[in-house]
Amino acid sequence: MGITLSIFLLSYAVIAYTPPTSNPPTDNLPELVNTGSDPQYIEGSLDVGGVLRGTGTIPNPTEETRPTCNASTEGMQWYDYNSKVLLLCNGTTWGAAGGNISCAELPQGGEWIDSGLGFCVMKYEARKAAGDIASSNPTDPVWVSISQTAARSACQAIGAQLITNAQWTALARNIETTASNWSNGVVGNGTLSIGWANTSNTVVATSTGPSCLYNTGTNACGSTGTHLYKRTHTLSNGQTIWDLSGNVWEWNNDACSQTNWHNSAWIEWNTVALSDYEKTNAGSLGNYTSANGAGRYYGCTANSNGFIRGGDWSNGDYAGVFSLDLRYAPSLLDTTVGFRCTVTP
């Protein structure tokens, strides 16, 4: 018995664990990610074959700057901690990751609506939320005094894009062909509403919501009022959008060329000079004018001017869902100009 026990103890001593002689990775295998509450960091890529699960936040321990989206970063995902959006690089631009989701499920902040036209759109004009994040909500201040370039970047920062002229026109034409948007309840009969656009106003709408649905007087609003000054429009799918006409002008993600866009002072949309290109690409389907709440057109005074649409708080019948002003450079900063974002889910 004594001999057997001695052999066993000797064998145990030979195979005893020898600790590493230096910190990983020198002379050792890479350190494993294990369980526990202590912060952990891995220098290389982490490949996950199954579902990556977690109950905490996604950390950014080194506060890296998001890389440029190009061919070398195509397929990369990046979590924007400020706007709480998971982004995906498609080889050209960063956009919201996640595939086909409903507009109500968008990771971007605020309220988005399904236009029924192939894209989601901010229900409200872009608001400047904490951290200078573009958000669609009725409480934060409307984001104004922003250039077209900066507006484009603000939308991209939340995985969206600045609304295009084509998208805006599609919305306006959908509104035009929805009977409830007309004062007499029949398409083409009466006027479309122009929103917060009373010529005596001096500021943006004092609030946004059911109690401020109509512009009822100078810088005043109420839950009831005249149809002409109603701030919402209804899309054909039943969704409601605020301030597409009036309150502030909104940048579109487009620039004009005098080759196609007529250069003139304010004119009506039924002017013959607009019939060859402008009305087809930005005007109403019907032969409507400012008398119908369609707004007016101001021509392209210089190549590469940006698009602003909808009108502002004191434009009167110059405001309207089809109103278009092409006289300003993309660098314009003005308290009457804001923006709105869209997402294609």
Backbone torsions as a table, in degrees:
resi	resn	phi	psi	omega
1	MET	NA	-43.3	-179.6
2	GLY	-62.4	-39.4	-179.7
3	ILE	-65.2	-43.8	-179.0
4	THR	-62.1	-43.6	-178.9
5	LEU	-64.2	-38.2	-179.7
6	SER	-64.4	-41.0	178.9
7	ILE	-63.7	-41.2	-179.3
8	PHE	-62.6	-45.2	-179.2
9	LEU	-65.9	-35.4	178.5
10	LEU	-66.1	-41.6	178.5
11	SER	-63.3	-41.0	-179.2
12	TYR	-61.8	-40.6	-179.6
13	ALA	-64.7	-35.0	-178.4
14	VAL	-68.4	-39.6	-174.0
15	ILE	-96.6	9.8	-179.6
16	ALA	-59.6	148.0	-177.4
17	TYR	-64.4	132.2	175.9
18	THR	-107.7	118.5	-177.3
19	PRO	-65.7	158.1	178.4
20	PRO	-58.9	148.9	-179.8
21	THR	-88.3	-11.9	178.8
22	SER	-156.4	167.7	-179.7
23	ASN	-71.3	146.7	176.9
24	PRO	-58.8	151.7	2.1
25	PRO	-92.5	3.8	-176.1
26	THR	-59.3	120.9	176.6
27	ASP	59.8	16.6	-178.1
28	ASN	-144.5	168.8	170.8
29	LEU	-71.5	153.5	177.5
30	PRO	-57.2	147.3	-179.9
31	GLU	-66.4	138.0	-177.8
32	LEU	-82.2	148.3	169.5
33	VAL	-80.8	124.2	-176.5
34	ASN	-127.3	-174.0	-177.9
35	THR	-82.6	164.2	178.6
36	GLY	133.6	171.2	-176.9
37	SER	-97.2	-5.9	-179.8
38	ASP	-72.8	142.5	176.3
39	PRO	-59.8	141.8	179.7
40	GLN	-133.4	151.8	-176.7
41	TYR	-142.2	134.8	177.1
42	ILE	-119.7	130.9	-174.9
43	GLU	-75.7	-35.0	-177.1
44	GLY	-87.8	-172.8	178.4
45	SER	-74.0	150.6	176.6
46	LEU	-114.7	107.9	-179.4
47	ASP	-95.2	127.6	-178.7
48	VAL	-118.6	119.5	-179.2
49	GLY	-79.7	-28.9	-179.8
50	GLY	-104.5	-150.4	-179.8
51	VAL	-86.0	131.5	176.5
52	LEU	-86.5	116.6	-175.0
53	ARG	-115.3	158.3	177.0
54	GLY	-176.1	159.2	179.7
55	THR	-118.6	-6.7	-179.2
56	GLY	-100.8	-157.7	179.0
57	THR	-96.6	160.7	176.5
58	ILE	-86.0	115.4	-173.4
59	PRO	-79.2	161.0	173.0
60	ASN	-135.4	70.3	-167.7
61	PRO	-62.3	-27.1	-177.9
62	THR	-104.7	1.4	177.4
63	GLU	51.5	49.9	-179.6
64	GLU	-65.7	157.7	173.3
65	THR	-89.7	135.0	-179.3
66	ARG	-60.3	129.0	-178.5
67	PRO	-70.8	162.4	176.3
68	THR	-66.7	138.5	177.3
69	CYS	-83.2	115.1	177.8
70	ASN	-151.7	-167.2	-175.4
71	ALA	-61.9	-33.5	-177.2
72	SER	-75.2	-21.3	180.0
73	THR	-109.7	7.9	179.9
74	GLU	-57.0	133.4	-179.1
75	GLY	91.7	-11.3	179.2
76	MET	-70.8	140.8	173.5
77	GLN	-109.4	145.4	-176.1
78	TRP	-141.0	127.5	178.2
79	TYR	-93.0	117.1	177.1
80	ASP	-86.0	105.6	-172.3
81	TYR	-68.6	-31.7	-179.2
82	ASN	-68.5	-48.4	-178.0
83	SER	-92.4	-3.4	178.1
84	LYS	56.6	49.3	-178.6
85	VAL	-127.6	132.6	173.8
86	LEU	-89.7	119.1	-175.1
87	LEU	-106.7	154.5	178.7
88	LEU	-130.6	131.8	176.7
89	CYS	-87.1	123.6	179.7
90	ASN	-96.9	10.3	-178.4
91	GLY	102.8	-14.1	180.0
92	THR	-130.8	-50.6	-177.4
93	THR	-135.6	157.3	172.8
94	TRP	-83.2	134.8	177.9
95	GLY	-142.2	170.4	-179.1
96	ALA	-64.0	129.9	176.6
97	ALA	-85.6	160.5	173.2
98	GLY	127.0	-7.2	176.6
99	GLY	75.2	-152.8	-175.6
100	ASN	-78.7	110.5	177.8
101	ILE	-132.0	162.5	179.3
102	SER	-76.2	158.2	-179.3
103	CYS	-60.9	-34.5	-179.2
104	ALA	-68.8	-19.6	-178.4
105	GLU	-96.5	4.6	-177.9
106	LEU	-58.5	140.1	180.0
107	PRO	-72.8	-15.8	179.3
108	GLN	-64.9	151.1	-177.8
109	GLY	-68.9	153.1	173.9
110	GLY	88.2	-165.1	-175.1
111	GLU	-106.2	125.6	177.7
112	TRP	-118.2	149.1	177.8
113	ILE	-121.6	151.7	174.0
114	ASP	-81.7	117.1	-178.3
115	SER	-71.7	-18.8	-173.1
116	GLY	75.4	8.6	-175.7
117	LEU	-119.6	16.6	177.0
118	GLY	96.7	7.3	178.5
119	PHE	-151.4	157.1	173.3
120	CYS	-95.6	147.7	-177.1
121	VAL	-137.7	148.2	175.3
122	MET	-58.9	131.2	178.4
123	LYS	-66.9	-31.7	-179.6
124	TYR	-119.8	162.1	170.6
125	GLU	-58.3	147.5	-176.5
126	ALA	-56.4	131.9	177.4
127	ARG	-106.9	152.4	-179.9
128	LYS	-93.6	96.7	-178.4
129	ALA	-84.5	174.0	-179.8
130	ALA	-53.7	137.9	-178.8
131	GLY	81.0	14.6	-178.4
132	ASP	57.0	46.4	177.8
133	ILE	-103.0	130.2	176.8
134	ALA	-69.8	128.6	-177.2
135	SER	-141.0	145.8	176.9
136	SER	-99.4	93.6	179.8
137	ASN	-150.0	162.5	-175.5
138	PRO	-90.4	2.1	-171.1
139	THR	-112.7	-40.5	178.9
140	ASP	-66.4	158.5	179.9
141	PRO	-66.4	143.1	176.1
142	VAL	-60.7	134.0	-177.2
143	TRP	-82.6	106.5	179.4
144	VAL	-122.5	-177.2	-177.3
145	SER	54.0	48.3	-179.4
146	ILE	-130.5	135.7	-179.5
147	SER	-74.0	165.4	176.7
148	GLN	-61.4	-41.3	-179.9
149	THR	-62.0	-45.4	-179.8
150	ALA	-68.0	-35.7	177.4
151	ALA	-64.0	-40.1	177.4
152	ARG	-61.3	-44.3	-179.8
153	SER	-66.5	-37.7	179.8
154	ALA	-62.9	-37.9	176.7
155	CYS	-69.5	-43.4	-179.6
156	GLN	-63.2	-31.0	-178.9
157	ALA	-65.0	-20.9	177.1
158	ILE	-108.7	19.0	177.8
159	GLY	75.4	23.8	-178.9
160	ALA	-121.3	-171.8	174.2
161	GLN	-135.7	155.1	174.4
162	LEU	-64.9	135.8	-178.1
163	ILE	-55.4	138.2	179.8
164	THR	-92.2	163.7	176.2
165	ASN	-61.1	-38.8	179.5
166	ALA	-62.5	-41.8	178.9
167	GLN	-67.8	-43.8	179.1
168	TRP	-59.7	-47.2	-178.9
169	THR	-62.8	-37.9	177.6
170	ALA	-62.8	-41.9	176.7
171	LEU	-62.7	-47.1	-177.6
172	ALA	-62.4	-40.0	-180.0
173	ARG	-71.5	-33.2	174.8
174	ASN	-64.3	-42.4	176.8
175	ILE	-62.7	-44.0	-179.3
176	GLU	-58.5	-35.0	-175.3
177	THR	-97.3	10.9	175.7
178	THR	-105.5	116.6	-169.4
179	ALA	-57.3	-36.6	-175.3
180	SER	-65.8	-13.7	179.0
181	ASN	-84.2	-6.6	-179.7
182	TRP	-98.4	144.6	-173.8
183	SER	-61.0	-29.4	-179.7
184	ASN	-101.6	7.2	176.4
185	GLY	74.6	12.1	179.3
186	VAL	-131.6	132.7	-179.2
187	VAL	-55.8	125.4	178.9
188	GLY	85.2	-1.8	-176.7
189	ASN	-108.9	106.5	-178.4
190	GLY	100.9	-136.7	-177.3
191	THR	-133.8	153.9	165.9
192	LEU	-81.4	153.0	178.7
193	SER	-76.3	148.4	179.8
194	ILE	-110.1	-2.2	172.3
195	GLY	76.7	-149.2	-179.3
196	TRP	-73.9	85.0	-172.4
197	ALA	-147.1	18.6	177.2
198	ASN	-57.3	132.0	-175.0
199	THR	-62.0	-15.2	179.6
200	SER	-93.3	-5.4	178.0
201	ASN	-64.2	149.4	177.4
202	THR	-125.0	-3.9	-177.3
203	VAL	-144.9	169.3	173.7
204	VAL	-65.0	166.8	179.9
205	ALA	-53.5	137.4	-175.1
206	THR	-69.4	-23.4	175.0
207	SER	-160.5	175.1	179.3
208	THR	-137.8	125.5	-179.0
209	GLY	152.5	-177.1	-176.3
210	PRO	-54.8	-32.3	-178.6
211	SER	-80.7	-6.2	179.3
212	CYS	-133.0	46.7	-176.7
213	LEU	-79.9	-28.2	-178.4
214	TYR	-122.7	142.2	171.0
215	ASN	-83.2	106.8	-170.7
216	THR	-98.9	-5.1	-179.6
217	GLY	172.9	-168.0	-178.8
218	THR	-59.2	112.7	-179.8
219	ASN	52.4	29.5	-176.8
220	ALA	-123.7	151.7	179.5
221	CYS	-146.5	166.2	-179.8
222	GLY	-159.4	174.1	-179.6
223	SER	-79.4	-16.3	176.1
224	THR	-131.7	160.4	-179.5
225	GLY	170.0	-163.4	-179.6
226	THR	-80.8	136.0	-178.0
227	HIS	-53.7	-37.8	-176.8
228	LEU	-55.7	-33.4	-175.1
229	TYR	-105.8	22.5	174.5
230	LYS	-73.7	136.9	-172.2
231	ARG	-91.5	-7.2	-179.0
232	THR	-114.4	155.4	170.7
233	HIS	-129.0	152.5	-179.4
234	THR	-108.7	130.0	176.2
235	LEU	-82.4	165.0	-175.9
236	SER	-64.2	-19.8	177.8
237	ASN	-91.6	8.2	176.4
238	GLY	91.4	-5.7	179.7
239	GLN	-74.3	148.7	-179.5
240	THR	-109.8	133.8	177.6
241	ILE	-123.3	139.8	-176.0
242	TRP	-102.1	139.9	166.6
243	ASP	58.0	35.0	172.0
244	LEU	-71.3	-18.8	170.6
245	SER	-123.4	136.1	177.6
246	GLY	78.9	-177.4	-177.0
247	ASN	72.1	-77.1	171.7
248	VAL	-139.4	150.7	170.1
249	TRP	-62.4	153.8	-179.2
250	GLU	-129.4	128.9	176.4
251	TRP	-62.0	139.9	166.0
252	ASN	-108.1	158.5	-174.6
253	ASN	-85.9	48.4	-173.9
254	ASP	-139.6	160.4	174.6
255	ALA	-130.2	148.7	-176.7
256	CYS	-97.3	156.7	173.3
257	SER	-127.8	134.9	-178.7
258	GLN	-68.7	-9.9	174.6
259	THR	-65.1	-36.5	-177.0
260	ASN	-110.8	-32.5	-172.5
261	TRP	-101.7	115.4	-176.9
262	HIS	-55.7	139.2	179.0
263	ASN	-100.4	114.3	-178.8
264	SER	-159.3	165.8	167.2
265	ALA	-75.4	-171.8	-176.7
266	TRP	-57.5	127.4	174.8
267	ILE	-138.6	164.1	178.5
268	GLU	-79.6	154.7	-178.5
269	TRP	-67.1	-18.4	179.5
270	ASN	-89.8	8.8	175.9
271	THR	-64.7	135.5	-175.8
272	VAL	-56.8	-36.2	-177.3
273	ALA	-61.4	-17.9	-178.5
274	LEU	-97.2	-2.8	-171.6
275	SER	-77.4	-18.0	-174.9
276	ASP	-85.3	-26.0	-176.8
277	TYR	-147.4	-51.0	-170.6
278	GLU	-61.3	-47.9	-178.5
279	LYS	-66.1	-36.0	178.9
280	THR	-63.5	-35.3	-173.2
281	ASN	-100.9	-12.0	-177.8
282	ALA	-147.6	-6.1	-175.6
283	GLY	-98.2	-176.7	-178.1
284	SER	-76.9	161.4	175.0
285	LEU	-73.8	-35.4	176.8
286	GLY	-87.3	177.5	-177.8
287	ASN	-94.1	61.4	-171.4
288	TYR	-98.4	155.5	-179.1
289	THR	-128.4	-172.2	178.1
290	SER	-63.1	-24.5	177.3
291	ALA	-66.4	-19.8	177.5
292	ASN	-101.6	7.6	-179.4
293	GLY	80.9	17.5	-177.8
294	ALA	-83.5	-16.1	-176.5
295	GLY	86.1	-172.0	-177.1
296	ARG	-133.2	178.5	-176.0
297	TYR	-122.5	132.5	171.8
298	TYR	-118.9	128.7	-168.2
299	GLY	-72.8	170.8	-178.6
300	CYS	-77.1	99.4	-175.6
301	THR	-79.0	-17.4	177.5
302	ALA	-157.0	143.8	177.4
303	ASN	-58.2	143.5	178.1
304	SER	76.2	7.6	171.2
305	ASN	-61.8	150.8	179.9
306	GLY	-85.8	164.3	176.8
307	PHE	-92.5	128.9	164.1
308	ILE	-124.3	141.0	-172.0
309	ARG	-136.6	154.9	170.3
310	GLY	102.0	-32.0	-178.2
311	GLY	92.5	167.1	-178.2
312	ASP	-118.5	-168.1	-168.4
313	TRP	-64.1	-20.3	-176.5
314	SER	-127.9	21.3	-174.2
315	ASN	-80.0	-11.1	-179.6
316	GLY	57.2	-134.8	-175.9
317	ASP	-77.7	3.4	169.9
318	TYR	-78.3	-19.0	176.1
319	ALA	-82.6	158.6	178.7
320	GLY	161.4	160.3	-177.0
321	VAL	-63.7	-20.7	178.3
322	PHE	-101.1	-1.4	-178.0
323	SER	-58.4	135.3	-176.5
324	LEU	-141.7	129.0	179.8
325	ASP	-124.6	121.5	-174.3
326	LEU	-118.6	30.8	-175.7
327	ARG	-103.0	3.5	-173.6
328	TYR	-117.4	142.2	176.6
329	ALA	-70.0	155.9	179.7
330	PRO	-60.0	-16.2	-178.2
331	SER	-84.8	-2.3	-177.3
332	LEU	-54.9	131.9	171.6
333	LEU	-120.6	116.6	-176.5
334	ASP	-149.0	144.0	-178.5
335	THR	-68.5	-11.1	179.3
336	THR	-96.7	2.9	-174.1
337	VAL	-122.6	125.7	176.7
338	GLY	-127.9	-145.8	-177.8
339	PHE	-165.0	176.7	178.2
340	ARG	-151.3	145.3	-177.5
341	CYS	-109.3	159.0	173.8
342	THR	-132.4	161.6	175.7
343	VAL	-139.6	137.0	171.2
344	THR	-101.6	105.2	-173.2
345	PRO	-72.9	NA	NA
